[in-house]
Amino acid sequence: MLGAVRDLALFNLAIDSELRACDLVAISVADVAISGRVRDRAIIIQRKTSRPVQFELTDQTREAVAAWIGSRRLGERDYLFPSRVHALPHLSTRQYGRIVERWVSSIGLDPKRYGTHSMRRTKAAHIYKKTGNLRAVQLLLGHTKLESTVQDLGIEVDDALAISEQVEL
């Protein structure tokens, strides 16, 4: 039961935050909650770029995270996803990868095709598909280069032309 509560919080937060695995597993309770209340938005300093990235926590994510914090009685100084291994302070990226692999396999998808980075891209890809706003997605992912965003989303020339055709001047 406790694993299911953690997994739901981890899954929802991975989708909402669009964080790299190394940043997601290192989130502290204080990053997402204050005085026992899960925040609507959070800001994390990315390890790769040392730059802040802000993200919203949806209602379902706030509920899942609050349930997880409550079930483990985590304090603001604790990591949100503490490790079960005493030598490690928080869930490792490797363990997170194994969890994602289990999720992917459980719904009949090939775990060789989907991983932790798929979790990062999910919401960004939907936002891009609905809006075509590459700059917004770049900001949400915390990319410094637009080329990184284009690569992450797998945008092809055909996609760009389709968007271009929809715009009339």
C-alpha positions as CSV (number, residue, x, y, z in Angstrom):
1,M,0.0,0.0,0.0
2,L,2.8,2.5,1.0
3,G,4.5,1.8,-2.3
4,A,1.4,2.6,-4.3
5,V,1.0,5.9,-2.4
6,R,4.7,6.8,-3.2
7,D,4.4,5.7,-6.8
8,L,1.3,7.8,-7.4
9,A,3.0,10.9,-5.9
10,L,6.2,10.2,-7.9
11,F,4.4,9.6,-11.2
12,N,2.2,12.7,-10.9
13,L,5.1,14.9,-9.8
14,A,7.3,13.6,-12.6
15,I,4.6,14.5,-15.2
16,D,3.8,17.9,-13.6
17,S,7.3,19.0,-12.9
18,E,8.9,17.9,-16.2
19,L,12.2,17.6,-14.2
20,R,15.2,15.5,-15.1
21,A,15.4,12.3,-13.0
22,C,18.4,13.7,-11.0
23,D,16.3,16.7,-9.9
24,L,13.1,14.9,-9.3
25,V,14.5,12.3,-6.9
26,A,16.3,15.1,-5.0
27,I,13.2,17.2,-4.2
28,S,12.8,17.9,-0.5
29,V,9.4,18.3,1.2
30,A,10.1,22.0,1.7
31,D,10.5,22.4,-2.1
32,V,6.8,21.4,-2.6
33,A,5.1,22.0,0.7
34,I,5.0,24.6,3.5
35,S,3.5,24.2,6.9
36,G,1.9,20.9,5.9
37,R,0.2,22.3,2.8
38,V,1.4,21.3,-0.7
39,R,2.1,24.4,-2.9
40,D,0.3,25.2,-6.1
41,R,3.7,26.0,-7.7
42,A,7.3,25.1,-6.9
43,I,10.7,26.3,-8.0
44,I,13.7,24.0,-8.3
45,I,17.3,24.8,-9.1
46,Q,18.3,22.4,-11.8
47,R,21.5,20.4,-11.2
48,K,22.5,20.4,-14.9
49,T,22.1,24.1,-15.6
50,S,22.1,25.6,-12.0
51,R,19.1,27.7,-13.2
52,P,15.7,27.8,-11.6
53,V,12.7,26.1,-13.2
54,Q,9.2,26.7,-12.0
55,F,6.3,24.3,-12.4
56,E,2.7,24.0,-11.3
57,L,1.3,21.1,-9.2
58,T,-2.1,20.1,-10.3
59,D,-4.9,19.2,-7.9
60,Q,-4.3,15.5,-8.3
61,T,-0.6,15.9,-7.8
62,R,-1.1,18.0,-4.7
63,E,-3.4,15.3,-3.3
64,A,-1.0,12.5,-4.1
65,V,2.0,14.3,-2.7
66,A,0.1,15.3,0.5
67,A,-1.0,11.7,1.0
68,W,2.6,10.5,0.6
69,I,4.0,13.1,3.0
70,G,1.3,12.2,5.5
71,S,1.7,8.4,5.2
72,R,5.5,8.7,5.8
73,R,5.2,11.6,8.3
74,L,7.8,13.5,6.4
75,G,9.1,16.8,7.7
76,E,10.1,19.8,5.6
77,R,13.8,18.9,6.0
78,D,13.2,15.4,4.6
79,Y,13.6,14.4,1.0
80,L,10.3,13.8,-0.6
81,F,11.3,10.4,-1.8
82,P,13.7,9.0,0.8
83,S,15.8,6.0,0.0
84,R,15.3,2.7,1.7
85,V,19.0,2.2,1.6
86,H,20.6,3.8,4.6
87,A,23.7,4.9,2.7
88,L,21.6,7.1,0.4
89,P,19.6,10.1,1.4
90,H,17.0,9.9,-1.4
91,L,15.7,7.6,-4.1
92,S,18.5,7.1,-6.7
93,T,18.0,7.9,-10.3
94,R,18.7,4.2,-11.0
95,Q,15.9,3.1,-8.7
96,Y,13.6,5.7,-10.2
97,G,14.4,4.2,-13.6
98,R,13.5,0.7,-12.4
99,I,10.2,2.1,-11.1
100,V,9.4,3.7,-14.5
101,E,10.4,0.5,-16.2
102,R,7.9,-1.4,-14.0
103,W,5.1,1.2,-14.8
104,V,5.8,1.0,-18.6
105,S,5.8,-2.8,-18.6
106,S,2.6,-3.0,-16.5
107,I,0.7,-1.2,-19.3
108,G,2.1,-3.4,-22.0
109,L,4.6,-1.0,-23.5
110,D,8.3,-1.8,-24.3
111,P,10.5,-0.5,-21.5
112,K,13.3,-0.1,-24.0
113,R,11.4,2.6,-25.7
114,Y,10.2,4.6,-22.6
115,G,12.1,5.7,-19.6
116,T,12.6,8.5,-17.1
117,H,13.1,11.0,-19.9
118,S,9.7,10.0,-21.4
119,M,8.2,11.1,-18.1
120,R,9.9,14.5,-18.4
121,R,8.7,15.0,-22.0
122,T,5.1,13.9,-21.6
123,K,3.4,17.1,-20.5
124,A,5.8,19.2,-22.6
125,A,4.8,17.3,-25.7
126,H,1.1,17.7,-25.0
127,I,1.6,21.5,-24.4
128,Y,3.5,21.8,-27.7
129,K,0.9,19.8,-29.6
130,K,-2.0,21.9,-28.3
131,T,-0.3,25.3,-28.6
132,G,2.6,25.0,-31.0
133,N,4.4,27.4,-28.6
134,L,8.0,26.1,-28.6
135,R,9.3,29.0,-26.4
136,A,6.8,28.2,-23.6
137,V,7.9,24.5,-23.7
138,Q,11.5,25.6,-23.6
139,L,10.9,27.6,-20.5
140,L,8.9,24.8,-18.8
141,L,11.7,22.3,-19.5
142,G,14.4,24.8,-18.4
143,H,16.4,24.4,-21.6
144,T,18.9,27.1,-22.3
145,K,19.0,26.3,-26.0
146,L,15.9,26.0,-28.3
147,E,17.7,23.2,-30.2
148,S,17.5,21.1,-27.0
149,T,13.7,21.6,-26.8
150,V,13.3,20.7,-30.5
151,Q,15.4,17.6,-30.0
152,D,13.5,16.6,-26.8
153,L,10.1,16.9,-28.5
154,G,11.3,15.2,-31.7
155,I,10.0,18.0,-33.8
156,E,10.5,17.4,-37.5
157,V,10.4,19.8,-40.5
158,D,6.9,18.4,-41.3
159,D,5.7,19.5,-37.9
160,A,7.1,23.0,-38.3
161,L,5.6,23.3,-41.8
162,A,2.1,22.1,-40.5
163,I,2.2,24.8,-37.9
164,S,3.4,27.4,-40.4
165,E,0.5,26.5,-42.7
166,Q,-2.0,27.3,-40.0
167,V,-0.8,30.9,-39.7
168,E,-2.2,33.4,-42.1
169,L,-0.7,36.9,-42.3
